[in-house]
Amino acid sequence: MKFSSGGQSQDSEIQGLRIMVPTEPGGGYDTTARSAAKVMEEAKLNSNVEVFNVPGAGGTIGLGRTAAENGNGKLALQMGLGVVGASYTNKSPVQLKDTTPIAKLTEEPDIIVVPKSSQYQDIKQLVQDWKANPGGLPVGGGSSPGGPDHLAPMLTAKAAGLEPKAVNYVPFDGGGELLASLLGGKVAFGVTGIGEVRDQIDAGELRVLAVTSAQRAAGVNAPTLKESGIDVEFTNWRGVVAPPGLNDADREKLVSLYTKLNESPQWQDTLKRNGWTNAFQSGDEFAKFMQSENDRVASVLKELGLA
């Protein structure tokens, strides 16, 4: 028995597939995983996909749980640059090399945002005050030290002439917690992915002062850091890994599922809606990319004096 066109036959489905999110609900990993599961169902690629959260230690609790599920072809971990950094800064006993790479899915720039009540109307005003009093302007991010929302403001600080060690960085476990603290005035500004706060930007609750990518972001009325005289280009990415010890058939099923997800019109619509760039890579190509990212993060943290 087969699904309608574009679907998988039931015997090629991954029955009981679960996607683990290693952060609290509401952040970028959570949004990506739940969007992927929804599209898998809508495009008839896989049915009854469960998404669940195992937060803690910047994603390394979930990473450890995934690595412990040796040979389990029905589990995928939603991860990305944040987990690369956290596994390094938390000195995690488990590293991403202890998992099975499946696919890189998306890239997106970070943005620097303030609540609508903030006195700061542009990035230059903010940086001027930040330089005068680095510790007095706490910056919040939805990732632990070593993650994208930490690396982006630290690189920005260094490029603007601040000592990164003087920056008062407040980590939150995902974008949901960061958003509450931003709107509650507990941090002066935040650094996060566009997709995590798009609704609040559109509603006028948050103001974007700058984007970290090389080009301006579609649908966001804000300059790049480079345009603003701060020599930083930075992009976050997200992907999927599975437990170690998978047999070839189970690994191929997962790679095939995410390849078909990426090819579906529903996923392309999801990318556009969230401001995510399609950055699909699978299998061995993704494994090489992860290794290079691991080396890059270690080098940047050392350069910033934060490792």
HURA-V497118 format. One record per backbone hydrogen bond with DSSP energy under -1.0 kcal/mol. NH is the residue of the N-H (numbers start at 1). CO is the residue of the C=O. E is the energy in kcal/mol with one decimal. If there is no record, write none. Layout:
# HURA-V497118
NH CO E
NH CO E
This chain:
# HURA-V497118
7 4 -2.2
8 44 -1.6
10 1 -1.3
12 9 -1.6
15 13 -1.0
17 14 -1.3
18 74 -2.5
19 50 -3.3
20 76 -3.3
21 52 -3.0
31 27 -2.6
32 28 -2.5
33 29 -2.8
34 30 -2.6
35 31 -2.2
36 32 -2.5
37 33 -2.5
38 34 -2.0
39 35 -2.3
40 36 -2.6
41 37 -1.7
42 38 -2.8
43 39 -3.1
44 41 -1.3
45 40 -2.9
46 40 -1.6
50 17 -2.3
52 19 -2.2
54 21 -2.9
59 56 -1.5
60 57 -1.7
61 56 -1.6
63 59 -1.9
64 60 -2.1
65 61 -2.2
66 62 -2.4
67 63 -2.5
68 64 -1.4
69 66 -1.4
71 244 -3.6
72 69 -2.4
73 71 -1.0
76 18 -2.3
77 241 -3.6
78 20 -2.8
79 239 -2.8
81 237 -1.8
84 80 -1.5
85 81 -2.3
86 82 -2.5
87 83 -2.3
89 85 -3.0
90 86 -2.6
91 88 -1.1
92 87 -1.5
98 95 -1.9
99 96 -1.7
100 242 -3.2
102 240 -2.0
103 240 -1.8
104 281 -2.7
105 238 -2.7
106 238 -1.6
107 277 -2.0
108 236 -2.2
111 192 -2.9
112 210 -2.7
113 190 -2.6
114 207 -2.3
116 205 -2.2
118 115 -2.2
126 122 -1.6
127 123 -2.8
128 124 -2.1
129 125 -1.8
130 126 -2.6
131 127 -2.6
132 128 -1.4
133 129 -1.8
139 168 -2.3
140 189 -2.6
141 170 -1.8
147 144 -2.5
150 147 -1.2
151 147 -3.0
152 148 -2.6
154 150 -1.7
155 151 -2.8
156 152 -2.1
157 153 -2.8
158 154 -2.3
159 155 -2.3
160 156 -1.8
162 157 -3.2
166 163 -2.3
167 164 -1.4
169 167 -1.2
170 139 -3.0
172 141 -2.3
174 172 -2.0
178 174 -1.4
179 175 -2.5
180 176 -1.6
181 177 -1.7
182 178 -2.4
183 179 -2.7
184 180 -1.5
185 182 -1.4
186 181 -2.6
188 138 -1.9
189 138 -1.4
190 113 -2.8
191 140 -2.4
192 111 -1.7
197 194 -1.3
201 197 -2.1
202 198 -2.8
203 199 -1.9
204 201 -1.3
205 200 -2.1
206 200 -1.5
207 114 -3.3
209 112 -3.3
210 112 -1.1
211 223 -2.0
212 110 -2.6
220 217 -1.9
222 220 -1.8
225 211 -1.7
228 224 -1.2
229 226 -1.8
230 225 -2.7
232 230 -2.3
234 212 -2.7
236 108 -2.8
238 106 -2.0
239 79 -2.7
240 103 -3.0
241 77 -2.0
242 100 -2.6
251 247 -2.4
252 248 -2.6
253 249 -2.0
254 250 -1.9
255 251 -2.6
256 252 -2.8
257 253 -2.3
258 254 -2.3
259 255 -2.0
260 256 -2.6
261 257 -2.3
262 258 -2.2
263 259 -1.5
264 261 -1.2
268 264 -1.8
269 265 -2.1
270 266 -1.7
271 267 -2.6
272 268 -1.9
273 269 -2.5
274 270 -1.9
276 271 -2.4
277 107 -3.8
279 105 -2.3
281 104 -1.6
283 102 -2.2
285 282 -1.2
287 283 -2.0
288 284 -2.2
289 285 -1.9
290 286 -2.6
291 287 -1.9
292 288 -2.1
293 289 -2.3
294 290 -2.3
295 291 -1.9
296 292 -2.2
297 293 -2.8
298 294 -2.0
299 295 -2.0
300 296 -2.6
301 297 -2.6
302 298 -1.8
303 299 -2.5
304 300 -2.3
305 302 -1.3
306 301 -3.0
